[in-house]
Amino acid sequence: MKVAVLTGGGDCPGLNAVIRAVVRRANAHGFEMMGLRDGWKGLLEDNHFRLTRETTSGILHRGGTILGTSRVNPFKVENGLERVKRAIERNGIHAVIAIGGEGTLSAATRMSNEGLRIVGVPKTIDNDINATDFTFGFDTAVSIATEAIDRLHSTAESHKRVIVCEVMGRHVGWIATYAGIAGGADVILVPEIPADMEKVAEHIQRRHAGGRTFSIVVVAEGTRIKLSADQQEQLVTSGALDEAGRPRLGGVGTILAHEIERRTGFETRVSVLGHIQRGGAPTPHDRVLATRYGVHACDMVARGEFGKMAALRGNDIISVDLADATRELKRVPQEFFEVAQVFFG
């Protein structure tokens, strides 16, 4: 039996750990493993190579993905589905293990509905995939963001400044919320709740009036800004589109810093973490979680559990329907965000 594996969407710490685990487990099942280069693009362009114990040795601790990745969606390519089907038939592929986030797994769900044998593994630093408690990559991103916030505290306090830390999070604010709580942020702003600049400025002014000399503001890149009570909130973009055709986000931290300084008179700086959150070695937690996902995904293929995704529930790895996992994004619930608000100020 030949099984192909791909990594799609943004790169993420822990991808190589999944690939390694899939290949190691495949030996027990007698599978021949094929690596597809650059996500779904590898099937569209018939670009692949054999994965063996030797080719996946020493990759557990490495960031990124040895397979390469892209945001190419076969359903947005002319005759994409037919080309994928032909490639699978031509190469004698029995099943595909798709490791990715919302975009990659949504395409996997549609392909499964078309009769292809697909299993999924949830990967995204945003932690926005439904039906799983956590995705791998999230813990690493939060750890990096928390360390950055810790460092910003010392310089903000020394210079008596407000510092805005912009973290990733297109549609959800899991990174901002977790890192903000862990780092002791004074304000956390997330895509789930539009940021009211008047309230943000008032809050920071109250802090300073109470004797505090600095503030740390954490904001997710997809947070919508509301400049005044009579204005609609706006999403800040660079004006360009990414590979998936979505507006490329960027600049919310800069606008936030400008507005805070203008409204409060306090010197305000901004630090944008950007892709630093996605790079480098995965944390031990993500290495273990990714490994468990990889082993389970390979077992799912052996059991014929197609149209399913490996998921974490409590401390157990289970199989869930891809359709349930991709029906909607997992957003930060209000009751969880209220925990963070207890410490604002």
N, C-alpha and C positions, 0 to 999 in steps of 0.2 A: 504494500500500500504506500502510495506517495502522498505526502502532506506538504503543502506550501504554507509559509508563514510570512506575513508582511507587517510593517510598522508604518502607520499613516498619521498625518496631521503634524502638529508641532513635536519636536523632539522632547525627550523627557528622561530624567534620571531613573534608571531601572529597566529601560527597554532591553538592554543587553542581558540583564538577569533573566528576563522572561525567555528570550531566545535561547539562552544557555539551558534553562530548565526544560524547555520543550524538546530540545535535541537530546538531552540526557534521558528524559522519560521515553522518548521515541524508541530508544534502543531496546527498552523492555518490551515494547509492543511490536517490534520488528518493522517500524515505519522507516521509509526513506524520506529524508527531509530536504526540502527545497526552499531557499531564501529568495523572496521576490524583492528586487531593488526598487526603492523609492515608492513604497506604498502600492496603491492600485495601479500606478503607472507601470509597475513591473509586469503585470498581466497584460496591460494594453500594448506594451512594447515588447513583450516576450523577453524580458531582461531578468535573468535569474541565475543562481549558482547553487551548488550542492552544499548543504549544511551538514557538518560532521562534528564529532567530538573534538577533532583537531582544530577545525576552523572556528570553534566557539570556546576554545580553551583560553583562560586568562581574561575574559571580558566581564566577569561578574561586577567588578568595581568601576568599570568605565561608564562615563556618561554618554549621552547620544545613542546612536544605533548603528551597528555594523552593516545593517541593511540599507541605510539611507531612508529618507522619508520625503513625502510631498503631500500637498493638499488636493491633489487631483481626484476628482469624483467621476467615476465612469459614467454616471447618469447625466453628467453635464458635457460629455464628449460625444461627438457624432458616432452613432452605432457602438457606443461604449459597452453596453451589456452584451451585445452579440460578439464583440471582439474578446471580451473576457471569457465568455462561454467557449469560444473557439480555442483560446489559449489553454484553458483547462482541459479540454478534450484532446488537443494536440499533444500536450505534455503528460497526459495520463494522470492528472492530479485528482486524487480521491476526495480531498477536503482542503479547505483554506482556514488557517487560524489568523484572524485579523486583530491586531493589537492597535488600539487607537482610542480616540475620544469621540465626542458627539458626531463629528462629520464622518469619520471612518466607520463607526459602528452603525450610523444611520444608513450608509450605503450598504453595509453588510446585511442589515435587516431587509432592505429591499431585494438584495440578491438572494437571500434565503427564501423570501416570498416567491422568487422566480424559480425556485427549485434547486439552487446551488447549495452544496454542503458547506456551511460556514459555521464556525464558532468564534466567539469574541472574547477579548481580554480588555478590561477597562483601563485606559491610560490617559491621564490628564492631570497636570498640576493644579487645575482649577477645581477638581473634585466635584464636577457638576453632572456626573453620570448617575442616573437613577438606578434603583434596585441594588445598589451596593453601598455599604457604609463608607468605604474609602477607596479611592483609586491610588495606585502607586505613582510616585512622583510628587504627590501633594505634601507629604511629610518633609521631603527635601526642600521644596520651595518655601515652606513655612519656616524651616530651620534657617535658611539663608536670609529670608526677610526679617526674621526675629533678630538675628545677629546684626543685621544692618541697623535696625531700630535701636538696639543696645548701643551701637557706636554713635548714632546720631544724638542720643541722650546726652552724652558727655560734651559734645561740641555745642549743642543747643544751650545747655546749662552754662557753659563757660562764657558764651557770647551773648547770653540772654536773648535768644532768638526763638522765633517760631520756625520749625522745620517740617516741611511736607514731604512725606515719603510715598511715592507712587509705586504701587505693586501691580502685578498682573491680575486679571479678572475681567474678562470681556462682558459676561452676562451675570456672573455671580460673584459674591464677595467672601468666599470661604478663606482664601489666603489672607485678605485684609483683616478679617475678623479674628482668625486664629493668631496671626502674627501680631496684630494689634493688642490682643489680650495678653499674649505671652511677653510682648515687649513693653507693656505698660503705656500704650498710646493714650493721649488725652482726648482725641477725637478719631473715630473710625467712620469712613464713608464708603458705602457699597452700592453696587448697581441696583439692588433690590429696593433701595430707598433714595429718591432724588435728594441731592444735597442742597439745602436751603442756606445760601450764603449769609443771609441776615442772622440766622440762628447760630451758624458756625462762628461768625464774628462776635456775637454777643457772648457766646460761651467762653471764647478765648479772653475777651475783655473781663469777664467775671473772674476767671482764673487769676489774671494779673492783678485785678483789684484786691483779690484775697491774699496777695503777697507772693504768688508764684511768678518766676521771672522768665520762664520758657514754656513752650508747648510742643508736643509732637502730634502731628496729624497724619494718619495713614489713609490713603485713598486708593481704591481699585480703579484701574484704567478705564473701565466701562461705566463709571459713575456719572450719572447725568447731573448737571449743575443748574440750579435755579438761582438766577442773579437777583431777582426781586419778586415780591408777592404777586405782581401782575404779569409776570413773564412765564412762558413755558420753559420747562427744564430742557437742556440741550446736551447732546452727546458730543464730546470733543473728539474730532478725527483729524488726521493729517491731510485729508483730501484725496489720498490715493486709495487703491483697492489692493487687497492681498490676493494670494494665488487662488483662493476660493471665491473671489469676487465680493468679499465683504469689505466695508469701510475699514481702513487701517487706523486703529486707535492710536492716540498719542497727544499729550499736551494738557490733560486735565490737571495734573499736578502744578504745571506752570500757571495756568489760569487761577487755580485755587490760591496759590502763593501770592499772586498779584492782588487778588481781591481781598485776602486777609490783611495784607500790608496796607492797602488803600483804605480799608474800612476801620482798622484798629490803630494804625500808625506804628505797629511793631515790626521791626525788621524780620523779613520772612525769606527763607531759602527753600529750594526744592531739590530732592534727590530722587532720580528715576532709576529703579533697579533693573527694569527691562529684562533682557534675556539672561542676565546673570542668574536669575531664579531658575532657569531651565538647564543651566550648564553644570558641568562638574560631576563628581562622584555622588551616587545616591547614598542616603543615610542607611544605617543597618536595618531600620524598620522597612524602608522601601525595598531593600535587597531581599529581605525575607518574604515580604508580601508579593513582590514580583515573581519570586521563585515558586511560591505556592500557587499563584495564578497560572504560571506556565505548566506546572505538573498537572494541575486540574484540567487545563485546556486540552492537553494531550490525552488525558483519560476520557474527556468528553468525546473526542474523536473516536477513540477505541470503543466507546459504548454506543456510538451513533447518536449522540445528543446534539444534533445540528439545529441551527436556529436558536442556540442558547449562548449565554455569556457567563464566564466565571465571575462570581461576586463574593464579597466579604459580608457576612452577617454575624455580628458578634465576633467570635473568634473562629468561625467556621467558613470554609470556602464551599460555596454551593453553586448550582447551575440555575440560572434564571432565563426567562425568555428575552431574546434581543429586543423584541417589540416593546416589552415593559421597560427595558433599560433606556430606550431611546425615544419614548413617547413624549417626554418633556424633560427639561433640565431640572436638576436638583438644586434648589435655591436655599439660601440661608433663611431658616424660619425665624419669624419675629421673636419667638420666645428665646431662641438662642442668642439673637442679637441683643436682646434686653440684658443678658448676662454681661455683655461688653459695656453696655451703657451704665451699669452700676458703678464702673470705675472711671467714667469720664469726669475729668476735673481734677 
